């Protein structure tokens, strides 16, 4: 690792100790400088242009390319804070960042969720997936959850809750459904004791990594004969809340979205009114043309 990148990594960790940004940005920088084969001071605007083309040829998603550009821009900003003679920032937002389209959240079908939960036989893993499905937690929030963040006994008539360290180190509170609370308490009853205060522990009594959580879900999916991601479980929570008629601003707070526009995307994947209007219109069309198209 380049010494500049190592200092940048430590700087990010000091700024946001609960965030995974330091890890992702450091990996992105390692990939970039291995590709460029130049020191930071020799990187120019055209190098960034070429790197974008390289990423696109490799088939990387727009979000991945933009995150790597953000890592590079943040890195050069850090160098400028370190020294007045630092190289100019080669990443120009208007020139380099790619404008993404608006994609609908990819949720999981209720049938697939049932198949998944049917094969999850470990109390720890069942608690993890139900926190995603019933509380909308991100995989990084599962990983960061500590014993001191649990408020399982309601106070003054309030609901049991979790105190989360979310994306960008933004804290929020989410509430526990009875199903999620039961799964969590069942796991805590058999949770290994140790010095680590993480809620979810791995084989050696240490905090589970994001990669370990994702890999374990992959094993269960293989066993169930399907494929789901951790984020799809979170998206399914959003869909369920929309279908239950929860106001979008409340869903926004539970999911930890900064902008209500992000939450509103869930309205499009489960819009009961649009479905009703479509069915009513098609009933009329079918009545007028009962055997159209040879049906």
C-alpha positions, 0 to 999 in steps of 0.5 A: 500500500502506498504510504499516502494511501495508508495515511488516508486510510487512518484519517478516514478511520479517525473521522468515521470509525463506524463506517465502512468507507475507509475499507472500500475507499482504500480498496478502490485506491489500491485498484486504481494505482495498480492499474495506473502504475504511477505515483499520485503526483503524476496522475492527471485528468486524462488518466482518470478518463482512461480509468473510467473507460477501463472500468466500463470495458470491465463491465463495472456498474455505474455506482461502482465507477462513481464510488471509485471516483469519489474515493480518488477525489477524497484522497486528493482532497486529503493530500491538499489538507496535508500539504500546500504543495500537494498535486492538483485534484485530477477528478473533476465532477462535471467531467468524470462522474457518470449520471446514473439512472433511477432504478427501482429497489429489487425486493424478494418475493414473499415465497422466496423469503419463506424458502430462505427462512425454512433452511436457516437453522442457526439462531444467530443467522435467523436473527440477522435475516429477520432484522433485515426483513422486519427492521430494514437493517443494512448489512453494515448495520448488522455488523456494527450492532453492539450489545449497548445498542439493544433496548429489548425491554420497552420503557413507558409503553414504548416499543423495543428498539435498536440504536443503529450506526448507519450509513455515513455514521448517521445514527437512527432508532428502529423498532423491533417487531415481535418476530425479530425480537424473539429471534434476537432473544433466542440468539442472545440466549446462546451467544458466546461470551467474550470480550467483544461487545458485538452482538453477532460473533463469528467462529473465534468470538469476534465481530462478524464481517460484512463479507462473512454475513454475505457469504453465509446468506449465499450458503443458505440461498444455495441450500434453498435453491434461490439467490437473494442479497442482503440488500434485497431483504432490506428492500423487502421490508420497505415494500412490506411497509408500503403495502401496510399503508405506512406513510412514506416519511415514516418509512424514510426514517426507519430506513435511514434515507436522507432524501424522501425521493429515495424512499418514494421509489418503494411506492412504485414497486407496490402501488395498490392504487395503480394495480386497482386502476389497471385491473378496473381498466382491463376488466372493461377492455376484456368485456368489450373485446372478450376474444381479442387476439384469439384468446 
